[in-house]
Amino acid sequence: MKKTLLSLLLLTLLSCTSYKEIGQLNVISNRNFDTSKDYQLLATYSGDSDKEIKKSKSPNIQTAIDDRLKNVPGGEYLTNVKIYLVDGKYYSVTGDVFGTTNAPFKGFVVGDVVMYYHNGLFRKNEYKMAVVKSLKSQTHCLIMLEDDQKVIEVEYEQISKAN
């Protein structure tokens, strides 16, 4: 019984993902950004949750930086950066993401007039006109419906350019 319990405990400890902070930096980027531009804060503490750090599979710091910036549309550089070593072989980077708010992402920019497709309550395959308000993440954006001015979060696959 003791051997089984000890084996189970050892297996549990070995299967857990661990990470360790290995460095902190003020600013970091792999992209050429223009220091004279007025960049805006797009996301704070990006990637800072235990879950996001543990799921990182970046083989080097450069890839970890690129992965973090790709998660925030328009991201150009990170500030207040922390670098982590995950499971002794992967890297994860966290920090505040700065960039441009009107950078194209998945073919869309803030202000685009789009058609929003959804299954309506009474009619299937209903289309509505909307305006892109924010490129929120890699999978979702915020749009404002033209008919009732309601702002909703949708997947990029649910919209297409109308102009």
KEVOTOR-153024 format. One record per residue: x, y, z of N, C-alpha, C, O in turn; residue number from 0. Coordinates in Angstrom, 2 decimals. Layout:
[miza [X, Y, Z], [X, Y, Z], [X, Y, Z], [X, Y, Z], NUM]
...
END
This chain:
[miza [0.82, -1.19, 0.00], [0.00, 0.00, 0.00], [0.87, 1.26, 0.00], [0.60, 2.21, -0.74], 0]
[miza [1.91, 1.25, 0.84], [2.80, 2.41, 0.90], [3.53, 2.62, -0.42], [3.73, 3.75, -0.85], 1]
[miza [3.95, 1.50, -1.06], [4.65, 1.61, -2.34], [3.73, 2.19, -3.41], [4.15, 3.02, -4.22], 2]
[miza [2.48, 1.75, -3.42], [1.52, 2.25, -4.39], [1.27, 3.73, -4.19], [1.24, 4.50, -5.15], 3]
[miza [1.10, 4.13, -2.95], [0.87, 5.54, -2.63], [2.09, 6.38, -2.99], [1.95, 7.47, -3.55], 4]
[miza [3.27, 5.88, -2.67], [4.50, 6.59, -3.00], [4.68, 6.69, -4.51], [5.08, 7.74, -5.02], 5]
[miza [4.40, 5.61, -5.23], [4.50, 5.61, -6.69], [3.52, 6.61, -7.31], [3.87, 7.34, -8.24], 6]
[miza [2.30, 6.63, -6.79], [1.29, 7.55, -7.29], [1.70, 9.00, -7.03], [1.53, 9.85, -7.91], 7]
[miza [2.22, 9.28, -5.86], [2.69, 10.62, -5.52], [3.85, 11.04, -6.42], [3.89, 12.17, -6.89], 8]
[miza [4.80, 10.14, -6.64], [5.95, 10.43, -7.49], [5.51, 10.68, -8.93], [6.02, 11.60, -9.58], 9]
[miza [4.59, 9.88, -9.44], [4.06, 10.05, -10.79], [3.36, 11.39, -10.93], [3.51, 12.07, -11.95], 10]
[miza [2.59, 11.77, -9.93], [1.89, 13.04, -9.94], [2.87, 14.21, -9.98], [2.67, 15.17, -10.73], 11]
[miza [3.92, 14.13, -9.18], [4.92, 15.20, -9.14], [5.68, 15.31, -10.45], [6.00, 16.41, -10.90], 12]
[miza [5.98, 14.17, -11.08], [6.73, 14.18, -12.33], [5.89, 14.65, -13.50], [6.42, 15.21, -14.46], 13]
[miza [4.59, 14.42, -13.45], [3.74, 14.80, -14.57], [3.30, 16.26, -14.52], [2.74, 16.76, -15.49], 14]
[miza [3.55, 16.94, -13.42], [3.16, 18.35, -13.31], [4.13, 19.22, -14.10], [5.32, 18.94, -14.17], 15]
[miza [3.60, 20.26, -14.68], [4.43, 21.23, -15.39], [4.96, 22.22, -14.38], [4.22, 22.73, -13.54], 16]
[miza [6.24, 22.49, -14.47], [6.84, 23.47, -13.57], [7.50, 24.57, -14.39], [7.92, 24.35, -15.53], 17]
[miza [7.59, 25.74, -13.79], [8.27, 26.84, -14.46], [9.01, 27.67, -13.44], [8.69, 27.68, -12.25], 18]
[miza [10.02, 28.37, -13.95], [10.86, 29.19, -13.08], [11.20, 30.48, -13.81], [11.58, 30.46, -14.98], 19]
[miza [11.06, 31.60, -13.10], [11.42, 32.88, -13.69], [12.93, 32.95, -13.83], [13.67, 32.69, -12.88], 20]
[miza [13.39, 33.30, -15.04], [14.84, 33.35, -15.27], [15.34, 34.75, -15.62], [16.54, 34.97, -15.76], 21]
[miza [14.42, 35.70, -15.77], [14.87, 37.05, -16.08], [13.75, 38.06, -16.15], [12.58, 37.72, -16.33], 22]
[miza [14.13, 39.33, -16.00], [13.20, 40.44, -16.14], [13.87, 41.51, -16.99], [15.07, 41.78, -16.85], 23]
[miza [13.08, 42.11, -17.88], [13.58, 43.17, -18.75], [12.59, 44.31, -18.79], [11.40, 44.11, -18.53], 24]
[miza [13.07, 45.52, -19.10], [12.17, 46.66, -19.20], [11.41, 46.66, -20.52], [10.20, 46.87, -20.53], 25]
[miza [12.12, 46.43, -21.64], [11.52, 46.44, -22.97], [12.16, 45.34, -23.80], [13.36, 45.10, -23.71], 26]
[miza [11.32, 44.67, -24.64], [11.85, 43.63, -25.51], [10.97, 43.50, -26.75], [9.76, 43.67, -26.67], 27]
[miza [11.60, 43.21, -27.89], [10.87, 42.98, -29.14], [11.78, 42.31, -30.14], [13.00, 42.47, -30.08], 28]
[miza [11.19, 41.55, -31.05], [11.93, 40.99, -32.18], [11.61, 41.77, -33.45], [12.14, 41.45, -34.51], 29]
[miza [10.78, 42.77, -33.35], [10.34, 43.54, -34.51], [11.02, 44.90, -34.52], [11.39, 45.43, -33.47], 30]
[miza [11.17, 45.45, -35.70], [11.69, 46.81, -35.81], [10.54, 47.77, -35.58], [9.64, 47.87, -36.40], 31]
[miza [10.58, 48.47, -34.47], [9.52, 49.43, -34.21], [10.13, 50.83, -34.16], [11.27, 51.01, -33.74], 32]
[miza [9.34, 51.79, -34.59], [9.77, 53.19, -34.71], [9.58, 53.88, -33.36], [8.44, 54.05, -32.91], 33]
[miza [10.67, 54.27, -32.72], [10.58, 54.89, -31.40], [9.92, 56.26, -31.43], [9.51, 56.77, -30.39], 34]
[miza [9.80, 56.86, -32.63], [9.14, 58.17, -32.70], [7.62, 58.04, -32.81], [6.91, 59.03, -32.67], 35]
[miza [7.11, 56.82, -33.06], [5.66, 56.62, -33.15], [5.04, 56.64, -31.76], [5.70, 56.39, -30.75], 36]
[miza [3.77, 56.95, -31.73], [3.02, 56.98, -30.48], [2.29, 55.65, -30.31], [1.12, 55.52, -30.70], 37]
[miza [2.97, 54.66, -29.74], [2.35, 53.36, -29.51], [1.45, 53.42, -28.29], [1.66, 54.22, -27.38], 38]
[miza [0.44, 52.57, -28.29], [-0.51, 52.53, -27.18], [-0.44, 51.19, -26.46], [-0.06, 50.18, -27.05], 39]
[miza [-0.81, 51.21, -25.20], [-0.89, 49.98, -24.42], [-2.09, 49.18, -24.91], [-3.22, 49.66, -24.86], 40]
[miza [-1.84, 47.96, -25.41], [-2.91, 47.13, -25.95], [-3.37, 46.05, -24.97], [-4.54, 45.67, -24.96], 41]
[miza [-2.44, 45.56, -24.14], [-2.80, 44.51, -23.17], [-1.84, 44.56, -22.00], [-0.63, 44.68, -22.18], 42]
[miza [-2.38, 44.47, -20.79], [-1.54, 44.43, -19.60], [-1.43, 42.99, -19.11], [-2.37, 42.21, -19.24], 43]
[miza [-0.30, 42.66, -18.55], [-0.03, 41.33, -17.99], [-0.34, 40.21, -18.98], [-0.84, 39.16, -18.58], 44]
[miza [-0.06, 40.42, -20.26], [-0.35, 39.42, -21.28], [0.45, 38.15, -21.02], [1.67, 38.18, -20.88], 45]
[miza [-0.26, 37.03, -20.96], [0.37, 35.73, -20.75], [0.77, 35.45, -19.33], [1.54, 34.51, -19.09], 46]
[miza [0.28, 36.23, -18.38], [0.76, 36.16, -17.00], [0.08, 35.10, -16.13], [0.46, 34.94, -14.97], 47]
[miza [-0.89, 34.39, -16.65], [-1.55, 33.37, -15.83], [-0.72, 32.09, -15.80], [0.04, 31.81, -16.73], 48]
[miza [-0.86, 31.33, -14.73], [-0.15, 30.05, -14.61], [-0.43, 29.16, -15.81], [0.47, 28.51, -16.34], 49]
[miza [-1.68, 29.12, -16.23], [-2.09, 28.27, -17.35], [-1.36, 28.66, -18.64], [-0.86, 27.80, -19.35], 50]
[miza [-1.30, 29.97, -18.93], [-0.64, 30.43, -20.15], [0.87, 30.17, -20.11], [1.46, 29.80, -21.12], 51]
[miza [1.48, 30.35, -18.96], [2.92, 30.11, -18.84], [3.20, 28.62, -19.03], [4.13, 28.25, -19.76], 52]
[miza [2.42, 27.77, -18.38], [2.66, 26.32, -18.44], [2.41, 25.71, -19.81], [3.03, 24.71, -20.16], 53]
[miza [1.51, 26.29, -20.60], [1.21, 25.69, -21.90], [2.19, 26.12, -22.99], [2.09, 25.65, -24.12], 54]
[miza [3.13, 26.99, -22.67], [4.11, 27.45, -23.65], [5.01, 26.31, -24.09], [5.51, 25.53, -23.28], 55]
[miza [5.21, 26.22, -25.39], [6.10, 25.21, -25.97], [7.12, 25.88, -26.89], [7.56, 25.28, -27.87], 56]
[miza [7.49, 27.13, -26.57], [8.46, 27.87, -27.38], [9.86, 27.33, -27.11], [10.29, 27.30, -25.96], 57]
[miza [10.58, 26.91, -28.17], [11.90, 26.32, -27.96], [12.99, 27.32, -27.61], [14.06, 26.93, -27.13], 58]
[miza [12.73, 28.62, -27.84], [13.73, 29.65, -27.50], [13.02, 30.95, -27.13], [11.81, 31.08, -27.32], 59]
[miza [13.77, 31.89, -26.62], [13.19, 33.15, -26.15], [12.62, 33.96, -27.32], [11.57, 34.58, -27.18], 60]
[miza [13.29, 33.95, -28.46], [12.80, 34.70, -29.62], [11.41, 34.23, -30.04], [10.53, 35.05, -30.30], 61]
[miza [11.20, 32.93, -30.09], [9.89, 32.39, -30.45], [8.85, 32.73, -29.39], [7.70, 33.01, -29.72], 62]
[miza [9.25, 32.71, -28.12], [8.33, 33.06, -27.04], [7.86, 34.51, -27.16], [6.70, 34.82, -26.92], 63]
[miza [8.77, 35.41, -27.52], [8.42, 36.82, -27.72], [7.44, 36.94, -28.89], [6.41, 37.61, -28.78], 64]
[miza [7.77, 36.29, -30.00], [6.88, 36.33, -31.18], [5.50, 35.79, -30.85], [4.49, 36.38, -31.24], 65]
[miza [5.45, 34.68, -30.13], [4.16, 34.08, -29.76], [3.34, 35.03, -28.90], [2.13, 35.15, -29.09], 66]
[miza [3.97, 35.71, -27.95], [3.26, 36.63, -27.07], [2.72, 37.82, -27.88], [1.58, 38.23, -27.68], 67]
[miza [3.53, 38.37, -28.78], [3.09, 39.52, -29.57], [1.99, 39.13, -30.56], [1.10, 39.94, -30.83], 68]
[miza [2.04, 37.92, -31.10], [1.01, 37.47, -32.03], [-0.34, 37.29, -31.34], [-1.38, 37.34, -32.01], 69]
[miza [-0.34, 37.09, -30.04], [-1.59, 36.92, -29.31], [-2.39, 38.21, -29.16], [-3.57, 38.17, -28.84], 70]
[miza [-1.74, 39.35, -29.40], [-2.42, 40.64, -29.27], [-2.34, 41.35, -30.62], [-1.25, 41.77, -31.02], 71]
[miza [-3.46, 41.50, -31.32], [-3.44, 42.15, -32.62], [-2.81, 43.54, -32.55], [-3.20, 44.37, -31.73], 72]
[miza [-1.83, 43.79, -33.43], [-1.15, 45.09, -33.46], [0.04, 45.19, -32.53], [0.70, 46.22, -32.50], 73]
[miza [0.33, 44.14, -31.76], [1.43, 44.17, -30.80], [2.79, 44.31, -31.46], [3.09, 43.61, -32.43], 74]
[miza [3.61, 45.23, -30.95], [4.94, 45.48, -31.51], [6.06, 45.20, -30.52], [7.11, 44.69, -30.90], 75]
[miza [5.84, 45.54, -29.24], [6.89, 45.30, -28.26], [6.27, 45.09, -26.87], [5.11, 45.43, -26.64], 76]
[miza [7.07, 44.54, -25.96], [6.64, 44.25, -24.60], [7.42, 45.11, -23.61], [8.60, 45.39, -23.82], 77]
[miza [6.75, 45.53, -22.54], [7.43, 46.20, -21.42], [7.14, 45.40, -20.16], [6.26, 44.54, -20.15], 78]
[miza [7.88, 45.68, -19.10], [7.73, 44.98, -17.82], [7.73, 43.47, -18.05], [6.82, 42.76, -17.61], 79]
[miza [8.74, 43.00, -18.73], [8.82, 41.63, -19.22], [9.39, 40.68, -18.17], [10.34, 41.01, -17.46], 80]
[miza [8.79, 39.51, -18.11], [9.32, 38.40, -17.31], [9.51, 37.21, -18.24], [8.64, 36.91, -19.06], 81]
[miza [10.66, 36.55, -18.11], [10.97, 35.39, -18.94], [11.01, 34.16, -18.04], [11.62, 34.18, -16.97], 82]
[miza [10.33, 33.10, -18.48], [10.24, 31.88, -17.69], [10.81, 30.69, -18.46], [10.70, 30.63, -19.68], 83]
[miza [11.41, 29.77, -17.73], [11.84, 28.48, -18.26], [10.79, 27.47, -17.81], [10.56, 27.29, -16.62], 84]
[miza [10.16, 26.79, -18.78], [9.07, 25.87, -18.51], [9.58, 24.44, -18.71], [10.09, 24.11, -19.78], 85]
[miza [9.44, 23.61, -17.70], [9.86, 22.21, -17.74], [11.33, 22.05, -18.13], [11.72, 21.00, -18.65], 86]
[miza [12.13, 23.06, -17.90], [13.55, 22.98, -18.17], [13.93, 23.03, -19.64], [15.11, 22.92, -19.96], 87]
[miza [12.96, 23.18, -20.56], [13.31, 23.19, -21.98], [12.50, 24.14, -22.85], [12.86, 24.35, -24.01], 88]
[miza [11.43, 24.72, -22.34], [10.61, 25.66, -23.10], [10.68, 27.04, -22.45], [11.03, 27.18, -21.28], 89]
[miza [10.32, 28.06, -23.23], [10.35, 29.43, -22.72], [8.97, 30.07, -22.85], [8.20, 29.77, -23.76], 90]
[miza [8.69, 30.96, -21.91], [7.46, 31.74, -21.93], [7.81, 33.17, -21.55], [8.66, 33.40, -20.69], 91]
[miza [7.14, 34.12, -22.20], [7.39, 35.53, -21.95], [6.06, 36.18, -21.58], [5.04, 35.92, -22.22], 92]
[miza [6.07, 37.03, -20.56], [4.88, 37.76, -20.17], [5.22, 39.25, -20.09], [6.38, 39.62, -19.95], 93]
[miza [4.19, 40.10, -20.18], [4.43, 41.53, -20.05], [3.30, 42.35, -20.62], [2.27, 41.82, -21.04], 94]
[miza [3.49, 43.66, -20.62], [2.52, 44.60, -21.18], [2.83, 44.76, -22.66], [3.96, 45.04, -23.04], 95]
[miza [1.81, 44.60, -23.51], [1.99, 44.68, -24.95], [1.62, 46.07, -25.45], [0.53, 46.57, -25.17], 96]
[miza [2.55, 46.68, -26.19], [2.31, 47.97, -26.82], [2.32, 47.79, -28.33], [3.00, 46.92, -28.86], 97]
[miza [1.54, 48.62, -29.00], [1.49, 48.55, -30.45], [0.54, 49.57, -31.01], [0.18, 50.55, -30.35], 98]
[miza [0.12, 49.33, -32.25], [-0.80, 50.22, -32.92], [-2.20, 49.62, -32.90], [-2.37, 48.42, -33.09], 99]
[miza [-3.18, 50.46, -32.67], [-4.55, 49.96, -32.54], [-5.21, 49.74, -33.88], [-6.22, 49.04, -33.95], 100]
[miza [-4.67, 50.30, -34.95], [-5.33, 50.14, -36.23], [-4.50, 49.31, -37.21], [-4.56, 49.51, -38.42], 101]
[miza [-3.71, 48.38, -36.67], [-2.95, 47.48, -37.52], [-3.89, 46.41, -38.07], [-4.74, 45.91, -37.33], 102]
[miza [-3.74, 46.04, -39.34], [-4.61, 45.00, -39.89], [-4.39, 43.66, -39.20], [-3.26, 43.30, -38.88], 103]
[miza [-5.47, 42.94, -38.98], [-5.38, 41.62, -38.38], [-6.44, 40.75, -39.03], [-7.62, 41.08, -39.01], 104]
[miza [-6.00, 39.65, -39.62], [-6.90, 38.73, -40.34], [-7.69, 39.47, -41.41], [-8.83, 39.11, -41.72], 105]
[miza [-7.08, 40.52, -41.98], [-7.72, 41.28, -43.04], [-8.64, 42.39, -42.57], [-9.23, 43.09, -43.39], 106]
[miza [-8.77, 42.56, -41.27], [-9.68, 43.58, -40.72], [-8.90, 44.66, -39.98], [-7.83, 44.41, -39.43], 107]
[miza [-9.46, 45.88, -39.99], [-8.95, 46.97, -39.18], [-10.13, 47.60, -38.45], [-11.28, 47.45, -38.86], 108]
[miza [-9.83, 48.31, -37.37], [-10.87, 49.00, -36.64], [-11.52, 50.02, -37.57], [-10.83, 50.78, -38.25], 109]
[miza [-12.84, 50.02, -37.61], [-13.59, 50.93, -38.46], [-14.13, 50.28, -39.73], [-14.94, 50.89, -40.43], 110]
[miza [-13.70, 49.06, -40.04], [-14.22, 48.37, -41.23], [-15.72, 48.13, -41.10], [-16.22, 47.79, -40.03], 111]
[miza [-16.43, 48.33, -42.21], [-17.85, 47.98, -42.27], [-17.90, 46.51, -42.68], [-17.33, 46.12, -43.70], 112]
[miza [-18.59, 45.71, -41.89], [-18.63, 44.27, -42.13], [-20.07, 43.76, -42.12], [-20.99, 44.42, -41.62], 113]
[miza [-20.22, 42.59, -42.67], [-21.49, 41.88, -42.56], [-21.29, 40.79, -41.52], [-20.33, 40.02, -41.57], 114]
[miza [-22.20, 40.74, -40.58], [-22.15, 39.78, -39.49], [-23.16, 38.67, -39.76], [-24.34, 38.93, -39.96], 115]
[miza [-22.68, 37.44, -39.77], [-23.53, 36.29, -40.04], [-23.82, 35.55, -38.74], [-22.90, 35.26, -37.97], 116]
[miza [-25.09, 35.26, -38.50], [-25.43, 34.45, -37.34], [-26.78, 33.79, -37.57], [-27.54, 34.19, -38.45], 117]
[miza [-27.05, 32.78, -36.79], [-28.36, 32.13, -36.84], [-29.31, 32.93, -35.98], [-29.19, 32.94, -34.75], 118]
[miza [-30.24, 33.60, -36.61], [-31.20, 34.43, -35.89], [-32.20, 33.60, -35.11], [-32.34, 32.40, -35.35], 119]
[miza [-32.88, 34.22, -34.20], [-33.86, 33.54, -33.37], [-35.06, 33.08, -34.20], [-35.56, 31.98, -34.00], 120]
[miza [-35.50, 33.92, -35.11], [-36.68, 33.58, -35.91], [-36.33, 33.16, -37.33], [-37.05, 32.38, -37.95], 121]
[miza [-35.22, 33.69, -37.84], [-34.79, 33.35, -39.20], [-33.39, 32.79, -39.15], [-32.52, 33.33, -38.46], 122]
[miza [-33.16, 31.71, -39.87], [-31.79, 31.17, -39.94], [-31.00, 31.95, -40.97], [-31.55, 32.57, -41.87], 123]
[miza [-29.69, 31.90, -40.81], [-28.77, 32.55, -41.73], [-29.07, 34.04, -41.89], [-29.24, 34.54, -43.01], 124]
[miza [-29.12, 34.73, -40.79], [-29.41, 36.16, -40.79], [-28.10, 36.96, -40.92], [-27.10, 36.63, -40.27], 125]
[miza [-28.12, 38.00, -41.75], [-26.97, 38.88, -41.93], [-27.32, 40.26, -41.41], [-28.42, 40.77, -41.63], 126]
[miza [-26.35, 40.87, -40.71], [-26.53, 42.24, -40.23], [-25.28, 43.04, -40.55], [-24.18, 42.49, -40.61], 127]
[miza [-25.46, 44.33, -40.76], [-24.33, 45.22, -40.99], [-23.76, 45.66, -39.64], [-24.50, 45.85, -38.67], 128]
[miza [-22.45, 45.82, -39.59], [-21.78, 46.20, -38.35], [-20.48, 46.93, -38.67], [-20.03, 46.96, -39.82], 129]
[miza [-19.88, 47.50, -37.63], [-18.59, 48.18, -37.74], [-17.64, 47.56, -36.73], [-18.01, 47.35, -35.57], 130]
[miza [-16.41, 47.25, -37.15], [-15.41, 46.68, -36.25], [-14.97, 47.75, -35.26], [-14.53, 48.83, -35.67], 131]
[miza [-15.09, 47.45, -33.97], [-14.71, 48.40, -32.91], [-13.37, 48.07, -32.27], [-12.65, 48.97, -31.83], 132]
[miza [-13.02, 46.76, -32.21], [-11.77, 46.36, -31.56], [-11.35, 44.99, -32.06], [-12.19, 44.09, -32.20], 133]
[miza [-10.07, 44.82, -32.33], [-9.51, 43.53, -32.68], [-9.01, 42.92, -31.37], [-7.86, 43.11, -30.99], 134]
[miza [-9.88, 42.20, -30.70], [-9.66, 41.81, -29.32], [-8.59, 40.73, -29.13], [-7.73, 40.86, -28.25], 135]
[miza [-8.62, 39.69, -29.94], [-7.67, 38.58, -29.77], [-7.44, 37.92, -31.11], [-7.89, 38.42, -32.14], 136]
[miza [-6.76, 36.79, -31.10], [-6.50, 36.05, -32.33], [-7.77, 35.46, -32.91], [-7.83, 35.19, -34.11], 137]
[miza [-8.77, 35.25, -32.10], [-9.99, 34.58, -32.56], [-11.23, 35.45, -32.54], [-12.19, 35.16, -33.26], 138]
[miza [-11.24, 36.52, -31.75], [-12.45, 37.33, -31.57], [-12.21, 38.83, -31.77], [-11.10, 39.33, -31.55], 139]
[miza [-13.27, 39.52, -32.18], [-13.23, 40.97, -32.27], [-14.55, 41.52, -31.74], [-15.52, 40.78, -31.56], 140]
[miza [-14.58, 42.82, -31.48], [-15.81, 43.47, -31.06], [-16.38, 44.24, -32.24], [-15.67, 44.96, -32.93], 141]
[miza [-17.69, 44.07, -32.46], [-18.35, 44.81, -33.52], [-19.56, 45.53, -32.94], [-20.14, 45.10, -31.94], 142]
[miza [-19.94, 46.65, -33.60], [-21.15, 47.36, -33.21], [-22.17, 47.19, -34.34], [-21.93, 47.58, -35.48], 143]
[miza [-23.31, 46.59, -34.00], [-24.37, 46.38, -34.97], [-24.99, 47.71, -35.36], [-25.26, 48.54, -34.50], 144]
[miza [-25.21, 47.90, -36.64], [-25.75, 49.18, -37.11], [-27.21, 49.40, -36.73], [-27.62, 50.53, -36.50], 145]
[miza [-28.00, 48.31, -36.66], [-29.44, 48.49, -36.41], [-29.76, 48.94, -34.99], [-30.64, 49.77, -34.80], 146]
[miza [-29.06, 48.41, -33.99], [-29.40, 48.78, -32.61], [-28.20, 49.33, -31.81], [-28.33, 49.57, -30.61], 147]
[miza [-27.05, 49.54, -32.47], [-25.84, 50.09, -31.85], [-25.30, 49.22, -30.71], [-24.54, 49.70, -29.87], 148]
[miza [-25.68, 47.97, -30.68], [-25.22, 47.04, -29.65], [-23.83, 46.53, -30.01], [-23.57, 46.16, -31.16], 149]
[miza [-22.92, 46.50, -29.03], [-21.57, 46.00, -29.24], [-21.51, 44.55, -28.76], [-21.88, 44.24, -27.63], 150]
[miza [-21.04, 43.67, -29.66], [-20.95, 42.25, -29.31], [-19.58, 41.69, -29.70], [-18.89, 42.24, -30.56], 151]
[miza [-19.22, 40.59, -29.07], [-17.97, 39.91, -29.39], [-18.29, 38.75, -30.32], [-19.18, 37.94, -30.03], 152]
[miza [-17.56, 38.67, -31.44], [-17.80, 37.61, -32.42], [-16.46, 37.03, -32.87], [-15.41, 37.63, -32.67], 153]
[miza [-16.52, 35.85, -33.48], [-15.35, 35.24, -34.09], [-15.13, 35.86, -35.47], [-16.08, 36.27, -36.12], 154]
[miza [-13.88, 35.92, -35.90], [-13.57, 36.50, -37.21], [-14.30, 35.76, -38.34], [-14.64, 36.37, -39.35], 155]
[miza [-14.53, 34.47, -38.17], [-15.21, 33.67, -39.19], [-16.67, 34.08, -39.38], [-17.28, 33.72, -40.38], 156]
[miza [-17.25, 34.82, -38.43], [-18.64, 35.24, -38.50], [-18.83, 36.57, -39.24], [-19.96, 37.01, -39.45], 157]
[miza [-17.71, 37.20, -39.65], [-17.83, 38.49, -40.33], [-17.08, 38.46, -41.66], [-16.15, 37.68, -41.86], 158]
[miza [-17.53, 39.32, -42.55], [-16.82, 39.52, -43.83], [-16.94, 40.99, -44.19], [-17.90, 41.66, -43.83], 159]
[miza [-15.93, 41.48, -44.93], [-15.94, 42.90, -45.32], [-17.11, 43.19, -46.22], [-17.44, 42.40, -47.12], 160]
[miza [-17.75, 44.32, -45.99], [-18.90, 44.71, -46.78], [-18.56, 45.73, -47.85], [-19.32, 45.91, -48.80], 161]
[miza [-17.42, 46.40, -47.72], [-17.07, 47.43, -48.69], [-16.00, 46.98, -49.63], [-15.59, 47.73, -50.51], 162]
END
